[in-house]
Amino acid sequence: MWSIVNLLLLPLVILLPVVVLYFTIKLAVKNAIRESREENRY
């Protein structure tokens, strides 16, 4: 019983932080690129 629950929970525990980190880094990179482009204009 517990092994089935662990098999279902383990991917969620690993996947959730990875997805959150991915989108956070993606957003940060996008903002950094936008800022560097704005700095190059002036």
N, C-alpha and C positions, 0 to 999 in steps of 0.2 A: 504493500500500500504506500509506504513512505517513499520507496524508491521511484514509484511512478510520479508522485508529486514532485520529488526532487528533479526528475528528468524534465518535467514541464516548467519548473520554476527557474532552474539553472540558466537556460538560454535567455529567459526574460531578465534575470539579474545581470547577465553579461551584456545583453543586447541594448537594454535601456540606456545605461550610461554612455555606451558607444554612440548611439544615435544622437543623444543630447550633445555630446562632445563634438560630433561631426557637424551638426547644425550651428553650434556656437563658433567653432573654428571657421566654418564657411562664411558666417556673417561677419566675423572679425576681418577675414581676408578681404571680403567684398568692400567693407568700410575702409580698410587701409588702401586698397587700390583706388577707391573714389577720392580719398583725401590726397593721395600722391598726384592724381591727375589734376585736381583743383590747384595744388601748389605749383604744378608745372605751367599752368596757364598764366599766372601772374609773374 
